[in-house]
Amino acid sequence: MSYTTLDAEIRDGQVTVREPDKLPRQGRALLVILEPPLTAAEVPLPRTRVSLPLIYGEGQHIINPTPEDLDASLWD
């Protein structure tokens, strides 16, 4: 089995080969799509562990924090 590797671009759902003269008149093909590299703004931030407890109490009362309390506790 032989194969030919060609550079191609996809625009608006159309595949355009840069060197169409290398294409055989007929045959079968596999299309491998290579995604463009992520920019610095698109790279996800690494996840960090949360240190417990999120809200400190004195041990006498039950604490039922709101979502806003939990969010604020991450910044203290």
N, C-alpha and C positions, 0 to 999 in steps of 0.2 A: 504494500500500500504506500502511496506517495501523497504528499500534501504540499500546498503552497500557502505561504503566509503573506497576507496583504494588509497594508495600512488602510484604514477606512474611517470615515466620520459619519455620525448620525445627526441629522438635522431634520426637525419636524417629522420624525418617524421614517425618514428615507435614509437608506444606507448608501453612501457614495464611496467607491473605491478610488484611491489615489492613483493606482496604476491599473486601469481596466484592461490593458493589453495583456496582462499576465493571467487574466481569468480564462479558464478553459471554456469551450463552447457549451459543454454540458458537464454536469457532475453533481456531487453532493457536498454540503458544507456544514460546518459547525460554527456558530457565531458566539464569540466570547466577548462580552462587553466589559471594558475596563473603565471603572469610574474615575473621574478626575480626582486628584489628591485634595484633601480637605485644607481649607485655609486656616490660619491661626484662630480666627474667630469661630470657626465651626468645630474645632476639636473639643470634645466634651471634657469637662473638668473632672479630675479624679475624685472618687467618692471617699469620704472620711467617716470614721465611726463617731457616733454620738456618745458623749460621756454621760453616764447616769449618776444621780437623778437629774432630770431636766429641770425640775423645780425643787428647791430645798424647802423643807418644812421643819417645824420644831418637834414633830412626833406626837403632838396632842390632838390635832384636828385632821380630818380627812380633806384632802385637797382634790377638787374636781376642776382642773384647769380648762379654760376655753382654748380653741385653736390659736387665738391671738396670744394667750399666755404662753403656750408652748413655743410659738414662733419667736416671741420676745426672749424666751429663756435661752435660745441659741446664741444670742448676741450679748449676753451679760458676761 
